[in-house]
Amino acid sequence: MLGQVLRCHICSLTSVRFCLSDSMSSESVFEVSKKLLDLEKISVIKFLSKEDKKPKEILERMVAVYGESASSYYKVKFWSKQFK
């Protein structure tokens, strides 16, 4: 396998570091992809929060892009508070 799965000690999300090792991960590609998508959504919330967007505005934009897989209002509100 060309990727090594690393877990963030702050939010428990994972990222993939590409390397030449043959180490195998216990997580499936689907699980890692889902966690990377969650990290992407948190990054979007952070960016829009830094632009002083309200959680409601952030959620509306995320629903327009991600559709049904957008974060819930409560997650958007939580992460928005963390980045203010």
SULPECOR-V638862 format. One record per pair of residues at least 6 apart in sequence whose ideal C-beta (glycine too) atoms are under 8 Angstrom apart, sorted by the first residue. I is the first residue (numbers start at 0). J is the second residue. D is the distance in Angstrom with one decimal. If there is no record, write none. Layout:
I J D
I J D
//
This chain:
0 20 7.9
0 21 6.6
0 22 6.7
0 23 5.6
0 24 6.7
1 17 5.7
1 18 7.1
1 19 7.1
2 15 4.3
2 16 6.9
2 17 5.3
2 18 7.3
2 24 7.4
3 15 7.2
3 16 5.0
3 17 7.7
3 18 5.3
3 20 6.4
3 22 5.8
3 24 7.1
4 13 5.3
4 14 7.8
4 15 6.1
4 24 4.3
4 26 5.6
4 31 5.9
5 13 6.4
5 14 5.5
5 15 7.5
5 16 5.5
6 12 7.5
6 13 5.3
7 13 7.1
7 14 7.1
10 38 7.9
10 41 7.3
12 34 5.1
12 35 7.8
12 37 5.8
12 38 4.7
12 41 7.5
13 26 7.1
13 31 5.8
13 34 4.6
13 35 7.1
13 38 7.9
14 35 6.8
14 38 6.8
15 31 6.2
15 35 7.2
24 31 7.3
36 68 7.4
40 61 6.8
40 65 7.1
40 69 7.5
40 70 5.1
41 78 5.6
43 57 7.6
43 60 7.9
43 61 6.4
44 57 5.8
44 61 7.8
44 70 7.2
44 75 5.8
44 78 4.4
44 79 5.9
44 82 7.0
45 78 7.0
45 82 4.6
47 56 7.3
47 57 4.6
47 60 6.8
48 57 7.0
48 78 7.5
48 79 4.6
48 82 4.3
48 83 6.2
49 82 6.6
52 60 7.8
53 79 7.9
54 72 6.7
54 75 4.7
54 76 4.4
54 79 4.8
55 72 7.5
57 75 5.2
57 79 6.4
58 69 6.9
58 70 7.4
58 72 5.4
58 75 4.8
61 69 4.2
61 70 6.2
61 75 7.0
62 69 4.6
70 78 7.8
//
